[in-house]
Structure formats: C-alpha cells, structure tokens
Amino acid sequence: MLKRYLIAGSMLAMTQASLAQTPPVPIKIGVLTDMGGLYSDFSGQGSVEATKLAIEDHLKINPGARIEIISADHQNKPDVAAGIARKWFDTEGVTAIVDVTASSAALAVSNVAKEKNKVFLATNAGSSDLTGKACNANTVHWTYDSWGFANGTATSLVKQGFDSWYFITVDYAYGHAVEGEASNVVKAAGGRVVGSARHPLNTPDFSSFLLQAQASKAKTVGLANAGGDTINSIKQAAEFGLVANGQKLAGLAIFLTDVHSLGLEAAQGLTLTTWFYWDLNDTTRAFAKRFAARRDGRHPTMGQAGDYSATLLYLDAVKAAGGAGDGAKVVKAMRDKGEYEDPLFGRTHVRIDGRAVHPMYLAEVKKPSESKGPWDYYKILTTIPPEQASRSLAESKAAGCALVP
C-alpha cells in the first residue's frame, strides 16, 4: 500500500519581492521497503519514521523547504521494486528513493535511478555489487555491505581458531555476495571452506541445511542470510545442538531486531559486525530515544539509522546543487562535501564509487546477566576506522566499477 506524507516548513510572509522569485523545487522522497515480510523488522515502518525524522531536522534549519515523503512495499521482489521506482520517477515526481531491502531489489532500483537521472540511497541492501560492477553516478550505498560483514566477522573468527567453514546461504544476490566475500577472507587468513548449502528466501524449515552443516564437521557455520531467515536458522540450530556440540554460528548479517526476537538467552555470544549501535554516545542515544517514542519503544537498527543520515546528507546536497532535478549532480554534491562528522555514523565521506565510508564495529551479544535493560544487547569489542571499514577504491575498480579512474 502506498502512503503519502507532506512535511512542509512554515512559509515566510509573501512580499512583492518574493513573488518575483522562482519558488523552490519540491523534493519528494520515496521510502521503498519491506513492510510485512522477513526484513520488515529491521526496515519497514521504522525506515519511514527515521526518514521523517531527518526531514523534520532539515526543516528546522531550512523552514522554507517543500518536502514530501511517500512509502510503498516492494515485497522483496526486484520486478515489483523496479515497477514502483519507475512509476514514482515518471509520474509521481519522486526525486530520490531510500532504503530498499533485498539486494536484488536494490540493484533493480539502482538501474532505474540511473536511467531516470534520479537518486537512490541504498541504506538497507547488502550486496557490494552496488559499488562494484553495478555502480553508477546516481546511487549512494550508505550503511552495510557484504564486504564489511565478511571482513569484520570472518576475520575475527578465523583469528580465534574457527578456521573451517560451512555456509548456509540465501539463494539470491546478497547471499551469493556475502558467501563469496567471506570465503575469500577465510582462505586468505589460512582457513578453508568445506561446503555450502543454498536455501530459498523466507525458508521456514532449515533442518536439511543444518544437518548438512553438522555432518560437514566444520568449526564454523556461516549464515549468509538475513532477517527472518537468520532468526530461524539460529533457533533451529539450537534445536539440533550445533553450538552445544562444538560448532560456532557466525551470523554474517545480524541486526539489533534479530537479537531482540531471539532473546539474549539464545543470542548471547554471537559475534557480529555493525555500522551503528544506539548506545555508542550521547547523540546516538538521543536519536534512539526520539525514534523509540514513535515506535512503541523499539530501537533503531543500523539500516534505519542509515535512512536518517543518508536523507540528511541528500537534503543538504539538494540545496548545494541548486535543486533536486539532476540526480547525478546531487550525488556529486554529496561527494563534494568531503569528510564530515555525521551525527550517527561519525567520520564519513562519500567516494566516487558511491560508497559512504564511516567506522565499523565488531560487537558481541551480551549475556542476559550483562544487560542493563531492554535493547541493551551489544558489547563493542573493536572500532574499525573508516580507512579499514570498506574495500579500497582499487578493489571496487577490480570488481567492475567503471566510475573509479
């Protein structure tokens, strides 16, 4: 279902001089997300609210701006996502699309944004192809990616001795990407991959895949999936006794809402990589408090934080570019801002390949006895600086990004 919202700044009193001026070009942002499927917990309506918070904060400084926000459910289907994006750009006046869970859907929207010269802010998609072979001048990949998940989590576990891996992988673009990235990391660190099994998106029964992983005798079972699939994998792995019998579960895309659904008793000890945590500092805690007030106490995930921060930078870039009409020009203005201190992500800049670069964190899920209350789930083990938190431009070029000279 399509939802529309209008958020407008207070209009200044009209004078004869102002009447002679061209009115500001309206900005229209479409939040295209999973509203009811397996990824809706870490995106969905929370992504809409995070984007609205960014618009409200922009309007505090720019009260005359005209900004509209609409939202729709892409059902995690690339054809549906592309169809909505095309309609929004062609007939609805949308100037930018934000969020888009499911990498296959995100890659489809990225192509449409390029074709229509609009902007796509990929804040909840993981495939590093968005800054590799599928990169373009109209897309910014803001939050997490398969390269970061693999290099953060897999590197840490191999160093701890968990050096033989079996992957349970969701059978679409993101799963393939993160399995490939993690396999490369494991092998480069001296480990080995003993096998893998691929499952359809939104699988209710993981028994056959878990039995194969158990039979492999791998020290680590890498879950190259996300959202509801990851939650079901972990719950059913406990029933099969994988961890109790000595195997390590490695969630390669763990979100705060996953831990909340699992509970600390089941999730404790999980090693994960994240680009945002609500309890990092006073600013992130203040944002989480505002967000939670609109979401019945639920705290923001890294993707929802990405919706907020990417939208803020986009709106500033529209102002710097002199309007929202030329998407590539707006994205260039996002890059031209250079390095700055983002309120939620810290030291940040957008590169020529479209990757927004900021710190990354290696975390561990707390034991129930360590948690001080609801949503207090992570211990931050290591802060990975921006320079090490994304693959290099040379690697993006090698992966096929034609934007990198």
Summary of the structure (lengths in Angstrom):
residues: 405
radius of gyration: 21.0
end to end distance: 42.1
largest distance: 79.2
contacts: 1504
relative contact order: 0.14
helix: 43%
strand: 21%
